[in-house]
Amino acid sequence: MELPNNAGLGARRNEDIALDLLKFVASTTGVGRTAAPSTGFSGGAAPKPEEHVTQLLELYGRCLKAVEGKGASA
């Protein structure tokens, strides 16, 4: 893989930026986080680890599209 000409100038790849965006969104919204046990009513069964991975991969794809400017416009 070739490096871009401005790689030495602190430029970041879209994938790196999308990963940082994923980390921010996931930590802010709780995507991919297991539900903490609590007393009282529970909304349902805890999601499986495979579902967490699927959620995070879908979110990463959306973040990458947003960084590349290919996201759906509203």
N, C-alpha and C positions, 0 to 999 in steps of 0.2 A: 504494500500500500504506500503510495507516495504522499508525502507531506505537502501541504499547501505552502506557497512561497512565504506567507506571513506567519508561519508556525512559530517562529522565534519571537514574535512580537506580542505574545500573550493571547493570541487568538484561540478561541475554544471551538471545538467541533459541535455541531448541532446535537449529536448524541449525548455529549456531556451536559449541555444546557438542558436538554429534555430530561436527563436523569436527575439533575438538581431540581427541576420543576416537579417531577414525580415525587421526589422526597418531600418537598414542601407541601404539595397537595395531599399526599398520603398522610403525613403527620398532622396536618391541619384538620382533615376530614375524618381520619380514622379508617381510611380504606385499607383493607388487608390486615387489620388488627383484630385479634380475637376478642369477643365480648367478655368482659369481666363478670364473674359470677356475682349475683346480687340476690337479696331476699325479695320475695314478692313475685309479681308477674314477670315472666320472661317472654319475649317476643317470639321465640321459636328455638329450634335447634341451632347449635353453633355451626357456622360454615366449616366445611372441610378444608384442609390445607390446599387441596387442588383448586378449590374455588378462590382462595386468597391469591394464589399464583395467577390464575386467570384474570382476576380483577386488576392485579398490578400490571400484568402484561398489556391488557387493554388500555389501562391508564397511560402507560408508557407510550403506546402507539399514538394516543390522542395528544400527549405532550409533544412528541416528536413532530406530528403534523402541525401543531400550533407554532412551534419554533421555526419550522420550515415555511410557514405562511400558507400551508395547504389546508388549514382547518375550514370547516363550514362557516360561511358568513351568515349572520343573522339579519 
